[in-house]
Amino acid sequence: MRYQKLLELLKKSQKISLMVGVPALGFFLILSIVFTFRGSGKPWLPGFIITFIILVLMIELIVSNLNYEKKLD
């Protein structure tokens, strides 16, 4: 009984982290893309690196959440 409540709490916390994390990372992804291509038309190399890192973090958050839900079921 006690473990069931803990399991439900873990599921809720995973959903909350996904609901908050993905939009936040999406916002930073859009910002990094905008700052990469601003100005003289010449792309900014650190912007590409930052964009790639944010994209990898977003994908990792989604995939780890999906794998975690499968383990909990």
Secondary structure, DSSP 8 states (H G I E B T S, - for coil): -HHHHHHHHHHHHHHHHHHHHHHHHHHHHHHHHHHHS-SSS---HHHHHHHHHHHHHHHHHHHHHHHHHHHH-
